[in-house]
């Protein structure tokens, strides 16, 4: 589908095609997240409301993290039976690498599922944050009347469609993590990029859904600005990894994603130039 032309937003933009590059575009994505944090200054009450669902869900996830840490040694021993008879230096290094990989992959699933669950729990609050951003930018999309059951059903289906590739990539990352020397580092980098992509697709749902975009169309729109989307998503992912930071970052990421979505839709609506 082609979006209807809208007034260009005032979000961060590159100075032109010639000047734009992957690094510059990625930094533009990071700046969108920074502008989302700026909403704490301009709309503190609204952002505080958005932090409440993140706090409630975060308490549950914190318990899960504690359980993982307590049982990590046993999990690693169970997953590396082939190393039992190895010499101690090699055995220790293999199991330390395995522990790192398990933690990285667990972080990928924790960040994504935390975001998805928090958006469902705090849907009314985050929709208000998104609507506030759209109103400030002007020419906000009309409110679409949708039943609660329909909205929840669509959210669950989209969540499953996003989670399936995450499971596949998680298994692949676990396998790659055992590559000597470079395995854990490669897993950390790929995990941050893939986790960032999952986040940006999830967080931009409000804006694209309101404009009638399907999940596939949302992905295509974001791929048209891949470096910007990855910059925003990876920055959000890394912030969410900091203990308790996700509580403050969650409403900020929703606001920043609204700005990124609006900027992307505006650019798609511009006529093509040679």
C-alpha positions in Angstrom: 0.0 0.0 0.0 1.0 3.6 -0.6 0.5 6.0 2.3 -1.3 9.3 1.7 1.0 12.3 1.6 1.4 14.0 4.9 3.3 17.1 6.1 7.0 16.3 6.7 7.8 15.9 10.4 10.5 17.8 12.2 12.5 14.8 13.3 16.2 14.3 12.7 17.0 14.0 9.1 20.2 13.5 7.1 21.3 16.4 4.9 20.9 14.6 1.6 21.5 11.3 -0.2 25.1 12.1 -0.9 25.9 12.9 2.7 24.0 10.0 4.2 25.8 6.8 5.1 25.1 3.8 7.3 26.9 5.3 10.3 25.2 8.7 9.9 21.8 7.0 9.5 22.3 4.8 12.5 23.1 7.9 14.6 19.9 9.5 13.3 18.1 6.5 14.7 19.9 6.9 18.1 18.8 10.6 18.1 15.1 9.5 17.7 15.5 7.6 20.9 17.1 10.6 22.6 14.2 12.8 21.5 11.9 10.1 23.1 13.7 10.6 26.4 13.2 14.3 26.0 9.4 13.7 26.5 10.2 13.2 30.2 10.9 16.9 30.3 7.9 18.1 28.3 5.3 15.5 29.4 6.5 14.0 32.7 3.1 12.9 34.0 2.3 11.0 30.7 5.7 9.4 30.7 5.4 8.4 34.4 2.1 6.6 33.5 4.0 4.8 30.8 6.7 3.7 33.3 4.1 1.9 35.6 3.5 -1.1 33.3 7.2 -1.4 32.7 7.8 -1.5 36.4 5.2 -4.2 37.0 6.4 -6.4 34.2 10.0 -5.7 35.1 9.5 -7.1 38.6 8.4 -10.4 37.1 11.4 -10.5 34.7 13.8 -9.6 37.5 12.7 -12.8 39.3 13.3 -14.7 36.1 16.8 -13.2 35.8 17.6 -14.2 39.4 16.5 -17.8 38.7 18.6 -17.9 35.6 21.7 -16.7 37.4 21.2 -19.1 40.3 20.9 -22.0 37.9 23.4 -20.9 35.2 26.2 -23.2 36.3 23.9 -26.3 36.2 22.6 -25.2 32.8 26.0 -24.8 31.4 27.2 -28.2 32.7 24.1 -29.9 31.2 24.7 -28.2 27.8 28.4 -29.1 27.6 28.6 -32.9 28.4 31.1 -33.3 25.6 33.7 -31.2 27.6 33.6 -33.2 30.8 36.8 -35.1 30.2 38.8 -32.2 28.8 41.8 -30.7 30.5 40.9 -28.0 33.1 42.0 -24.9 31.2 40.0 -25.9 28.1 37.1 -27.1 30.2 36.8 -23.9 32.1 37.2 -21.7 29.0 34.6 -23.7 27.1 32.0 -23.4 29.9 32.7 -19.7 30.5 32.1 -19.1 26.8 28.9 -21.2 27.0 27.7 -19.2 30.0 28.3 -16.0 28.1 26.3 -17.2 25.1 23.4 -18.4 27.3 23.3 -15.0 29.0 23.4 -13.1 25.6 20.7 -15.3 24.0 18.6 -15.1 27.2 18.9 -11.3 27.1 17.7 -11.3 23.5 14.5 -13.1 24.4 14.1 -11.2 27.7 14.3 -7.8 26.0 11.9 -8.7 23.2 9.3 -10.5 25.3 9.6 -7.7 28.0 8.7 -5.2 25.3 5.9 -7.2 23.8 4.3 -8.0 27.2 4.7 -4.5 28.5 3.1 -3.0 25.4 0.1 -5.4 25.9 -0.2 -4.6 29.6 0.2 -0.9 29.2 -1.5 -0.5 25.8 -3.8 2.5 26.9 -0.8 4.4 28.3 1.5 3.8 25.4 -1.2 4.6 22.9 -1.7 8.0 24.7 2.1 8.6 24.4 2.0 7.8 20.7 -1.1 10.0 20.1 0.6 12.9 22.0 3.6 12.7 19.7 1.4 12.5 16.6 -0.6 15.5 17.8 2.6 17.6 18.4 3.9 16.7 14.9 0.5 17.7 13.4 -1.8 15.9 10.9 -2.3 12.9 13.2 -4.2 9.9 11.8 -7.8 9.6 12.7 -8.6 7.3 15.5 -9.6 3.8 14.3 -12.4 2.2 16.3 -11.5 -1.4 17.0 -12.9 -3.9 19.5 -10.7 -4.9 22.4 -10.8 -8.5 21.4 -9.8 -7.7 17.8 -6.9 -5.5 19.0 -5.6 -8.2 21.4 -6.0 -10.9 18.7 -4.1 -9.0 16.2 -1.4 -8.2 18.7 -1.0 -11.8 19.6 -0.8 -12.9 16.0 1.8 -10.3 15.2 3.7 -11.2 18.3 3.9 -14.8 17.3 5.0 -13.9 13.8 7.8 -11.9 15.3 8.7 -14.5 17.9 9.1 -17.4 15.5 12.2 -16.0 13.7 13.5 -14.9 17.1 13.5 -18.6 18.2 15.2 -19.7 15.0 17.9 -17.0 15.4 18.3 -17.8 19.1 19.0 -21.5 18.3 21.5 -20.4 15.6 23.2 -18.0 18.0 23.6 -20.8 20.6 25.3 -23.0 18.0 27.6 -20.2 16.8 28.5 -19.3 20.3 30.8 -22.4 20.5 33.0 -21.2 17.7 36.4 -20.7 19.3 37.6 -17.2 20.1 35.1 -15.2 18.0 31.9 -17.1 19.0 30.7 -15.0 22.0 31.6 -11.7 20.4 29.8 -12.6 17.2 26.8 -13.7 19.2 26.8 -10.4 21.1 26.9 -8.2 18.0 24.4 -10.2 16.0 22.1 -10.4 19.1 22.1 -6.7 19.5 21.4 -6.0 15.8 18.7 -8.7 15.6 17.2 -7.7 18.9 17.2 -4.1 17.9 15.3 -5.0 14.7 12.7 -6.9 16.6 12.3 -4.0 19.0 11.8 -1.4 16.3 9.3 -3.5 14.4 7.4 -4.0 17.7 7.5 -0.4 19.0 6.4 1.2 15.7 3.2 -0.8 15.7 1.0 2.1 16.9 1.8 4.5 14.1 1.8 1.9 11.3 -1.4 0.2 12.5 -3.2 3.5 12.6 -2.3 4.1 9.0 -3.5 0.7 7.9 -0.1 -0.9 7.4 0.1 -4.7 7.7 3.1 -6.3 9.6 4.8 -7.1 6.3 4.2 -3.5 5.0 5.6 -2.2 8.3 8.7 -4.2 7.8 9.2 -3.1 4.2 8.8 0.6 5.3 11.4 0.2 8.0 13.7 -1.7 5.6 13.6 1.4 3.4 15.5 3.1 6.2 17.3 0.1 7.6 20.3 1.8 9.1 18.1 4.4 10.9 15.8 1.6 12.2 18.7 -0.5 13.4 20.3 2.5 15.1 17.2 3.2 17.0 16.5 -0.5 17.8 20.0 -1.4 18.8 20.3 1.7 21.1 16.9 0.8 22.7 18.1 -2.8 23.1 21.3 -1.8 24.8 19.5 0.6 27.2 17.0 -2.1 28.0 19.8 -4.4 29.1 20.8 -1.9 31.9 19.1 -3.0 35.2 16.0 -0.9 35.9 16.8 1.4 32.9 14.0 -0.2 30.9 11.4 1.2 33.3 12.3 4.7 32.2 13.3 3.8 28.7 10.1 2.0 27.7 7.9 5.1 27.4 10.8 6.9 25.9 11.2 4.2 23.2 7.5 4.3 22.4 7.7 8.1 21.9 10.9 7.8 19.9 9.4 5.0 17.8 6.4 7.3 17.1 8.7 10.0 15.8 10.7 7.5 13.7 7.5 6.0 12.3 6.1 9.4 11.4 9.4 10.5 9.7 9.5 7.2 7.7 5.9 7.5 6.5 6.4 11.1 5.5 9.5 10.1 3.5 7.6 7.3 1.8 4.9 9.8 0.8 7.4 12.1 -1.0 7.5 11.9 -4.8 10.4 9.9 -6.2 13.2 12.0 -7.6 15.9 11.1 -10.1 
